[in-house]
Amino acid sequence: MQLHQSAGYKAIQEWLAKKEFKPFAFQEETWQYIINGKSGLVNAPTGFGKTFSVFLGAVIDFINQHPADYKSKAGNKLQLVWVTPLRALAKDIGRAMEEVITELGMRWRIGIRNGDTPTAERLQQKKHPPEVLIITPESLHLLLAQKNYPDFFATLKIIAVDEWHELLGSKRGVQVELAISRLVSLPAANTNYSPLTTDYSPSTAHRSPFPLIWGISATIGNLTEAGAVLHASLSAQVQPVIVRAQLKKNIKVESIFPDEIEKYPWAGHLGIKLMHKVLPIIDQSRTTLIFINTRGMSETWYQGLLNAAPELAGAIALHHGSIEPKLRTWVEEALHAGILKAVVCTASLDLGVDFRPVETVIQVGSPKGVARFLQRAGRSGHQPDAVSKIYFLPTHSLELVEASALKSAIAEDIIESREPMLLCFDVLIQYLCTLAVADGFAPDIIYKEVLATHCYKDMTRDEWLQILQFITAGGAALQQYDEFKKVEIINGLYRITNRRIAMRHRMHIGTIVSEAMLKVKFMSGGYIGVIEEWFISRLDPGAVFTLAGRNLELAGIKDMTVLVKKSNSKKSIIPSWQGGRMPLSANLGKKLREELNKAGRKKTNLSAVADHKKQIAKRNNREIDVLKPLFDLQEQLSHVPKHNELLIEHIETKDGYHLFVFPFEGRLVHEAMAAILAWRISRLTPVTFSFAMNDYGFELLSDQPIPVDDSNVYELFSPDNLLNDIQRSVNATEMAMRKFRDIAVIGGLIFQGFPGEEKKARHLQSSASLLFKVFNEYDSGNVLMQQAYREVLDQQMEEVRLRHMLERIQQSRIIITFPAHLTPFCFPIKVDSLRESLTSEKLEDRVRKMQQQLY
């Protein structure tokens, strides 16, 4: 069917014309594919209508099927499942969809299903399914845990996965893969469904054999692979498409420069000092989003802005994941209405929500990646022709090099890839129990479906049988314990019949395993937000801390609830949350090394560079020029490395002998490399070290000279025997034990407790440690144990990136210098090593003294 001749297209075109809108070519291309029964992936910049490309395609297809009565036709059951990674997105997407349906005069209903959906509404959705259901991956799996779930999905036409680039590379993405593998394998609407047979006879012929799968993604480096992962479960005869919007978002990046460049910078302190430069930007813009990387610093910035400009009270708000949902929703609604002048936020506002009044974005500190920076920039000017204006505010001088690197990466369209996860057995175990809770499953059928996914394509038959034995008998190590025998085999079906086990399983469906969170409430009543147990357990009653922009005095902890009262104290402790430090991405690290080429040259030679490269260099040199005093001092004392050089500095101070290394590969790689280098050096001579690292480099500190020189340096940085040296250099068993805690929770080995009586984090860890030791002794080949070690290598050690770095260093020139004292490059690492043992006030004093001694 030709799109332009269809009844659905004509209806949509008429509606758009009334609003004086015109569809983009990529939207029309997507609509044509959808009415032709094709699956695919839409790729377009933020603010260009990706949502409408798929949603309106579903509407056009429905109108084409019912051209005469599409306005009066109601009770059509489920037509479109819209998977979204964040609850916060659901309301905004639902609002946009409702507006379309109302203005078209259709009788479709839009439902939202997530953890915030009331029980009564869920029951109503089950009895009378809405035509569109906006849902999170966890809630989608909860629907698969319901009895007779095939009937609920029988009329489903399209599964749309929004922000697929965010889900890919996470266990939530694996959940989506598994859900798709099941939904595309279900029969069409019928009355005699049996999971034991594949011989289905649909009772209704209007539906295609399986739902179409459409992903929606902003730009990522591995777009083709992203599409292949999403569509892996579709039949080999189906050829999905990728629809690329040939559109470029106009992004303007502007750095905020300090009045004076510190030659000895240190991380974190500079941001707040530049607050006076932020106030005019807020004043000149209708609405400004101020992105902060951590929740703790967002609290500091919110308080700081109010103190600096009391007139902003009521016009400025705070938004992060630990603030209670009602307040977050109010902030989102106020942004939509254009009531707020500024919002200080974290990644909680990164995705998809369309705030049209936002004119300006400020990124405080390194975004750690190009894709994240682009995503945040796209929050402003959220219309196709609008300019997205983003300011980069450094938290220490050297971060200005990152601003220059970001500009280069954007100009050259360099975006990070998201690597899909493989063999997540914990998610598979949870999924099989989900199916067993519902109608049960036939193992041979589900085995074929699971093998069809990208995540489990390399799973062996032995691993599958081990997992089946694990859920039915507890595996080789736990077969003596009845609580691990969850699934029974009844007439060939694997089922969970115990109501208590079923209830516990439904309560803990999900893959997000975070630190134990405690609710924070006023003693007089009133919910404020949540805080991590590890932070609050360090405080004594009477201590004052900040949450949701308020100073609170700790009264005590009761029943997993932190009781507080308001405090007028001027001093308070800013909470810190685990995982606050993201590593620098590989792409940004590469661009950073290239930017240093400009810094190390007295005169930039552009004669051999192509014209467009000249323009990029000219645009980006301002940050480098501003940092000239710092780079001049670095060159004078040591060296400014080029992109094909590795700088190593030997420095002796009263603290001992320091070895500073600067690979510019991110803190996780540096942490692993520091441990490996220390191990390799210790084989040359008995010596002990302490480590420190940041995103630019790392430090080894010893009480005796460190034997690294021209004779052995390439061997010390060799990729040979890397895996063996990783195992020997770090306590891989201890790291795997900690990783195993998360795997055990997801896989259902550890029950986290009922609401109001959740287990404390340390109890979970002790339970996991015990199970880990049991497996280690009695079932060392267990698939969950193998997964724990693999995740340590892939995620905590970034083994692949570490190997690539070492291979790069082998092809590079290694420059070893012996500065008389600390240099501008090593100074921030040295400060980071002090951070662990000093309070913020004492740290500032110590750093000031160190700077005075060096100047």
LUMTINU-955181 format. One record per residue (C-alpha): x, y, z; residue in three letters. Coordinates in steps of 0.001 Angstrom, whole numbers, plus 500000, padded with zeros to 6 digits. Example, Ala and Ser with C-alpha at 12.3 -4.5 7.8 and 13.67 -1.06 7.14 Angstrom:
512300495500507800Ala513670498940507140Ser
***
This chain:
500000500000500000Met501266503454499104Gln501408505701502180Leu500231508907500476His497135507197499080Gln496067505621502388Ser493149506819504527Ala495371506894507600Gly497960509182506017Tyr495276511575504762Lys493776511808508276Ala497174512505509840Ile498164514975507113Gln494918516909507676Glu495552516986511440Trp499150518185510967Leu498065520860508467Ala495672522342511046Lys498620522699513423Lys500788524081510593Glu503166521133510894Phe504768519143508131Lys506192515639508609Pro509912514978508136Phe511007512581505407Ala512254510050507998Phe508819510046509694Gln507025509345506410Glu509591506649505605Glu508870504975508965Thr505092505183508421Trp505459503505505017Gln507499500657506525Tyr504969500155509346Ile501937499900507036Ile503978497458504905Asn504510495248507985Gly508229495934508428Lys510159496124511709Ser513019498558512187Gly515009501121514162Leu514516504894513898Val517559507063514456Asn517156510837514778Ala518585513666516902Pro516778514785520047Thr513854517122519360Gly513006515977515809Phe509902513887516555Gly511228510309516885Lys508209509426519047Thr505711510459516366Phe507573508484513703Ser506469505216515333Val503321506226517244Phe501672507916514264Leu502688504922512149Gly500622502720514473Ala497697505171514255Val497882505338510424Ile497932501531510231Asp494829501300512461Phe492933503904510409Ile493866502034507222Asn492371498857508702Gln489180500672509780His488775503655507415Pro484999503978507880Ala484703503705511649Asp488132504454513155Tyr486670507375515150Lys483867505354516745Ser485672502028517124Lys486419501426520821Ala487562498501522955Gly490167497394520405Asn492331495815523127Lys496103496137523094Leu497536497509519834Gln500840499111520865Leu503246498404523737Val505603501333524315Trp508655500327526391Val510380503244528104Thr513481503124530347Pro512256505759532827Leu508995506228534690Arg509478509979534289Ala509156509612530505Leu505831507754530647Ala503719510712531711Lys505182513026529082Asp504837510479526264Ile501299509644527432Gly500365513344527399Arg501627513740523801Ala499758510615522666Met496507511660524398Glu496653515007522609Glu496912513289519202Val494096510809519880Ile491765513522521226Thr492350515858518275Glu491846513006515795Leu488542512165517493Gly489563508525518101Met488491506438521090Arg491830504867521868Trp492891504764525512Arg496486505373526633Ile497541503407529734Gly500689503717531847Ile502075500722533711Arg505017501051536089Asn505812500873539798Gly503775504026540471Asp500558502706538838Thr497840502089541493Pro496652498479541961Thr493075499356540961Ala494304500804537668Glu496398497699536960Arg493365495463537508Leu491333497671535169Gln494049497423532517Gln493952493632532798Lys490154493457532403Lys489935496153529707His493326496551528019Pro494037500046526652Pro495027500352522995Glu498416501783524007Val500339500680527090Leu503431502684528103Ile505537500415530280Ile509003499875531811Thr510987496642531139Pro510327495467534715Glu506559495979534447Ser506527494210531071Leu508020491154532773His505396491459535516Leu502726491146532811Leu504457487984531598Leu504110486664535163Ala500298486867534982Gln498051483889534277Lys496772483732530690Asn499135486515529593Tyr499011485310525931Pro495370486466525791Asp496362489952526986Phe498933490298524188Phe496903488487521510Ala495907491634519593Thr499301493344519866Leu500492494904516579Lys503660496820517495Ile506265496740520281Ile508095500090520373Ala511261500359522474Val512000504007523246Asp515532505273523990Glu516957501882522935Trp520477503363523071His520012503788526841Glu518766500226527446Leu521326498544525200Leu524389497438527138Gly522460496947530393Ser520604494059532003Lys517379495998531494Arg518147495768527775Gly518503491996528198Val515066491976529858Gln513688493666526735Val515397491084524496Glu513792488224526448Leu510335489838526512Ala510487490355522735Ile511575486718522209Ser508394485596524011Arg505953488085522502Leu506972487442518886Val506566483712519523Ser503017483950520883Leu500161482889518619Pro497652485385517276Ala494388485768519194Ala492986482264519712Asn490977480175522080Thr493089477035522282Asn496568478271523198Tyr498911475622524503Ser502556476373525281Pro503403472733524515Leu502772473066520797Thr503851475369518029Thr500878474359515868Asp498717477450516386Tyr495448478165514618Ser494483481832515091Pro490783482519515404Ser491211486042514035Thr492936486763510767Ala493294490560510995His496569490351512895Arg499973489599511386Ser501709486418512652Pro503787488411515134Phe504022492030516313Pro506340494449514565Leu509390495526516602Ile510442499173516357Trp513305500740518251Gly513745504478518732Ile517268505723519313Ser519383508822519408Ala522734508470517679Thr525144505835518964Ile528373504581517443Gly527139501028516707Asn523669501739515302Leu523607498693512986Thr524539496378515869Glu521910498061518076Ala519264497197515479Gly520531493626515146Ala520312493076518929Val516770494441519098Leu515530492320516174His517531489139516869Ala514403487133517797Ser512576487831514545Leu512407485141511898Ser515380484899509548Ala512980485710506696Gln512243489120508250Val514650491879507170Gln514383494837509611Pro515276498322508383Val517170501276509842Ile515586504667509228Val518117507466509627Arg516972511056509811Ala519305512997507523Gln519109515920509913Leu521717517628512049Lys520980519259515356Lys522431522748515610Asn524422522657518849Ile526298525649520204Lys528893524876522900Val530336527693524964Glu532872527328527774Ser532692529361530964Ile536243530516531717Phe537619531373535158Pro539105534864535465Asp542465533351536328Glu543780529926535318Ile545229527962538218Glu548471526358537190Lys547962523694539847Tyr544324522605539393Pro542405520102541503Trp539095518395540907Ala535779519680542184Gly536558523040543789His536335525379540791Leu532689524812539852Gly531149526556542845Ile533641529419542519Lys532218530140539048Leu528640530339540301Met528596534135539830His529090533526536087Lys526045531247535994Val523581533807537427Leu523615536103534341Pro523023533064532087Ile519978532074534178Ile518759535661534116Asp519020535966530323Gln517295532626529572Ser513639531770529918Arg514483528421531544Thr517878526824532243Thr518752523226533142Leu521951522910535192Ile523273519338534886Phe525441518076537744Ile527040514617537628Asn526256513626541225Thr523275514014543527Arg525489515323546331Gly526881518169544220Met523400518993542890Ser522319519638546485Glu525384521903546968Thr524639523848543781Trp520969524316544620Tyr521837525763548044Gln524639527864546565Gly522404529441543907Leu519740530292546491Leu522342531829548777Asn523861533846545920Ala520503534959544494Ala517710534783547133Pro515319536301544584Glu515354532925542757Leu513405531328545648Ala510290529797544125Gly511714530057540604Ala514457527451541016Ile514041523735541777Ala516088520594542377Leu515536517270540574His517357513986541206His516516510332541728Gly516466510421545532Ser513805513134545827Ile510300511844546509Glu508257511195543324Pro505518513796543933Lys508084516600544138Leu509875515345541011Arg506552515253539151Thr505785518808540277Trp509163519979538945Val508509518270535579Glu505023519826535338Glu506376523275536304Ala509064522948533596Leu506371522172531024His504361525172532110Ala507407527459531977Gly506974528424535652Ile510553527667536701Leu513533529840535833Lys516125527126536538Ala516342523467537576Val519452521904539079Val519361518252538008Cys521307515029537484Thr520894512302534849Ala517269512085536077Ser516383514632533342Leu518713513267530639Asp516141511424528577Leu513246512141526284Gly511056514441528375Val510092517388526166Asp510506520692528022Phe509908523281525294Arg510492526352527527Pro514119525245528152Val516411527605526252Glu519752526895527856Thr521670523979529373Val524718524245531624Ile526929521180532079Gln528914521416535320Val532052519298535132Gly532989516614532651Ser530011514770531108Pro532435511813530728Lys531103511031527252Gly530134512659523948Val526714510955523724Ala525714512107527224Arg526788515670526427Phe524739515670523201Leu521728514211525000Gln521859516976527593Arg522432519672524994Ala519298518430523231Gly517167519246526278Arg517368522876525137Ser515921524113521867Gly513744520980521772His512379521831518311Gln513736520889514882Pro514977524338513843Asp516002525607517272Ala519621525965518380Val520597523826521371Ser522751526085523552Lys524937524377526138Ile527551525950528409Tyr530463523918529762Phe531486524939533281Leu534748523291534420Pro535191522039537983Thr538957522354537523His541058524071534856Ser542176520964532960Leu538543520083532204Glu538596522913529660Leu540604520541527455Val537577518228527596Glu535357521081526392Ala537657521474523397Ser537629517699522837Ala533813517632522982Leu533588520338520313Lys535906518331518044Ser533951515107518628Ala530619516820517852Ile532023518411514688Ala533358515038513525Glu530237513045514554Asp532183510797516929Ile529693509054519245Ile530224506245521751Glu529059502706521061Ser527008500733523581Arg528226497155523757Glu525402494608524254Pro525674492263527223Met526208488536526770Leu525250485457528807Leu523516487203531729Cys522440483987533435Phe520999485812536448Asp518472487613534200Val517633484339532435Leu516979482553535743Ile514688485381536818Gln512883485273533450Tyr512308481491533606Leu510830481854537084Cys508607484650535709Thr507227482288533047Leu506894479502535629Ala504835481783537892Val502415482469535024Ala501235479501532931Asp504459477536533109Gly506805476877530205Phe507898474012528003Ala511733473981528147Pro512330472971524515Asp510182475833523178Ile511696478461525500Ile515221477174524823Tyr514784477915521091Lys513358481369521864Glu516182482249524269Val518871481029521832Leu517407483373519231Ala518238486447521346Thr521570488207520951His522432487879524643Cys522143484086524768Tyr523079483116521194Lys526307481467522454Asp524713479602525382Met525551475888525335Thr523084473074525903Arg524988472137529075Asp524599475674530460Glu520866475572529712Trp520469472213531480Leu522466473536534437Gln520075476491534712Ile517021474188534570Leu518541472036537312Gln519305475179539280Phe515679476426539356Ile514198472968540003Thr516718471367542376Ala519034474167543560Gly521947472976541413Gly524805470770542545Ala525624472875545625Ala522174473727547027Leu520148470582546354Gln519852469857550093Gln517887473069550691Tyr514173473123549819Asp513960476929549523Glu516041476777546329Phe513728474193544712Lys511348476771543313Lys510116475230540070Val508213471941539730Glu507818469855536566Ile504124469056536031Ile503119467182532860Asn506210468454531080Gly505629472080532084Leu507970473909534438Tyr505768475725536962Arg505891477534540313Ile502841476455542297Thr503889477601545774Asn502014480898546373Arg504651482256548759Arg507480481675546268Ile505345483183543473Ala504593486298545531Met508238486773546506Arg509284486429542877His506756488958541559Arg507901491476544172Met511521491367543024His511290491253539242Ile513933493668537938Gly517659494004537330Thr518479497330538976Ile520392496381542108Val521424499504543980Ser522633500207547471Glu520014499754550191Ala517897502910550265Met516157504283553353Leu513158506594553268Lys513663509997554886Val510663511429556753Lys510001514283559131Phe509171513171562676Met505985515194562310Ser505136513352559086Gly505934514146555480Gly508120512219553049Tyr511289513954551755Ile513141511374549694Gly515573508477550016Val519185508135551122Ile521675505287550892Glu522086503192554025Glu525884503267553895Trp525896507091554121Phe523332507544556881Ile524780504723559007Ser527965506818559442Arg526068509715561066Leu525187510115564731Asp521849511541565944Pro522040515339565882Gly524144515405562692Ala522832517782560025Val522726516738556371Phe521124518133553205Thr518471516417551092Leu516049517869548509Ala517501521313549192Gly516700521227552937Arg518977521071555961Asn517832518172558138Leu518863517024561607Glu519059513277562108Leu516826512105564954Ala517198508374564451Gly516471505376562233Ile513412503194562763Lys512024500400560563Asp514162501293557520Met513051504940557849Thr515325507887558665Val513505510272561016Leu514575513916560814Val513582517414561824Lys514257520745560171Lys517537522420561016Ser518592526063560786Asn522254525112560971Ser524422526909558438Lys526727523897558153Lys525567520535556908Ser526957517343555407Ile526216516896551723Ile525287513246551079Pro527371511253548666Ser525914508358546730Trp527820505247545627Gln528684505188541939Gly529013508942541797Gly532179508800539706Arg531650507725536115Met534741506938534049Pro535758508907530967Leu534528507230527774Ser537050505781525305Ala535962508241522592Asn536343511290524804Leu539700510008526053Gly540923509661522460Lys539805513195521550Lys541391514503524757Leu544783513057523764Arg544432514642520325Glu543627518052521853Glu546915517900523787Leu548696517938520433Asn547666521583520157Lys548733522309523728Ala552245520969523258Gly553008522989520122Arg554360526497520207Lys552713527172516835Lys549950525007515457Thr550934523683512064Asn547804523222509963Leu549378523140506525Ser548824519432505983Ala545321519311507422Val542156519238505316Ala540026522379505184Asp537280521079507494His539917520025509996Lys541304523563509917Lys537906524914510850Gln537601522431513724Ile541057523411515040Ala540254527117514855Lys536958526662516648Arg538500524599519405Asn541658526471520178Asn540170529024522547Arg540144526635525531Glu543682525540524724Ile544815529178524399Asp543277530085527775Val545186527191529375Leu548512528335527902Lys550062529333531301Pro549298525862532688Leu550675524056529637Phe553774526262529561Asp554538525314533164Leu553866521615532429Gln556264521785529454Glu558872523603531533Gln558748521102534422Leu558077517927532463Ser556351517455529092His552924517821527428Val552279514435525737Pro551003514187522145Lys548300511678521183His550981509075520300Asn553007509502523498Glu552744508203527062Leu554088510501529763Leu555588509045532968Ile556821511325535769Glu559178510272538586His558912512729541493Ile560357512528545006Glu558655514385547891Thr558668514092551678Lys555804511554551247Asp558059509199549282Gly558719508231545671Tyr555905508936543196His555361507439539757Leu552708509315537761Phe551433507806534476Val549075509630532049Phe547189507338529605Pro543964509483529586Phe541762506358529552Glu539348506866532471Gly539545505991536134Arg538452502325535881Leu541184501456533380Val543703503437535442His542704501648538634Glu543268498275536974Ala546511499393535297Met547893500755538575Ala547347497360540214Ala548893495459537277Ile551900497794537084Leu552477497461540841Ala552345493653540515Trp554770493626537581Arg557214495971539366Ile557060493848542529Ser558344490895540505Arg561459492949539695Leu562073494019543276Thr560138493638546568Pro558251496913546952Val554809497960548208Thr552624500749546833Phe549583502878547479Ser547464503945544482Phe545585507062543420Ala543932507794540080Met541669510129538134Asn540404510107534535Asp543696511433533173Tyr546241509256534945Gly547314507349538054Phe549949507401540786Glu552039504702542452Leu553587505861545752Leu556329503947547545Ser558872504518550312Asp561698503455547997Gln562730504320544419Pro560482502795541751Ile562449500843539089Pro560758502046535896Val563125503241533162Asp563876502981529452Asp565173499429529832Ser561945497883531142Asn559070500311530525Val557678498696527339Tyr557730495292529012Glu555909496693532059Leu553165498067529777Phe552873494933527645Ser549491493309526854Pro551138489855527181Asp549745487643529996Asn547221490364530802Leu544488488072532143Leu546934486197534393Asn548376489447535716Asp544889490848536392Ile544069487749538442Gln547311488053540414Arg547408491833540815Ser543949492468542224Val541845490483544604Asn539651489199541792Ala537948486756544158Thr536923489566546521Glu535687491691543613Met533757488732542159Ala532198488085545571Met530858491648545669Arg529616491363542066Lys528003488033542971Phe525754489832545469Arg523967491646542623Asp523810488472540513Ile522380486508543454Ala519674489136544035Val518663489259540347Ile518767485455540078Gly516501485100543128Gly519074483364545352Leu518703486098547950Ile515339487448549023Phe515530491170549773Gln512549491143552144Gly508962492288552085Phe508077496028551980Pro508912497665555303Gly511225494855556373Glu513895494857553681Glu517171493195554524Lys520048495520555265Lys522811495718552675Ala525377494102554968Arg523038491146555572His522583490737551831Leu526349490836551370Gln526923488247554094Ser524267485962552531Ser525859486382549111Ala529355485781550523Ser528196482539552123Leu526614481324548875Leu529726482368546939Phe531923480279549241Lys529570477290548962Val529643477465545148Phe533416477964545162Asn533881474787547187Glu531149472505545830Tyr530183473852542383Asp533022476007541030Ser531809475599537432Gly528440477146538300Asn527241479534535572Val526568482328538087Leu530130482091539419Met531504482303535878Gln529282485323535256Gln530544487091538399Ala534194486809537286Tyr533294487808533719Arg531436490934534897Glu534412491958537047Val536653491790533972Leu534216493478531599Asp532713496157533840Gln535035496899536747Gln538360496196535048Met537253497151531490Glu539578494389530276Glu539000494987526539Val539697498724526818Arg542714498009529046Leu544148495647526422Arg543565498203523643His545338500829525746Met548387498595526247Leu548491497767522531Glu548358501493521762Arg551195502212524247Ile553368499573522521Gln553075501640519328Gln553653504940521160Ser556698506842522333Arg557094506576526114Ile558579509691527659Ile559981509468531209Ile560709512741533034Thr562087513597536488Phe560460516902537575Pro561863518704540618Ala558385518915542139His554705518260541388Leu553509519299537926Thr550134520707536774Pro549173517285535362Phe550009515226538461Cys548756517744541046Phe545028516783540747Pro545901513079541176Ile547903513901544296Lys544928515844545685Val542624512885544952Asp544908510660547032Ser544418513042550005Leu540641513215549532Arg540000509831551145Glu541575510780554482Ser540639514464554890Leu537370516361555351Thr536556518858552591Ser537603521829554775Glu540919520281555799Lys541522519252552199Leu541075522846550981Glu543561524082553596Asp546092521398552667Arg545741522075548929Val546154525837549463Arg549411525239551352Lys550658522856548651Met549879525412545929Gln551665528181547828Gln554778526010548161Gln554777525233544416Leu554162528722542988Tyr
***
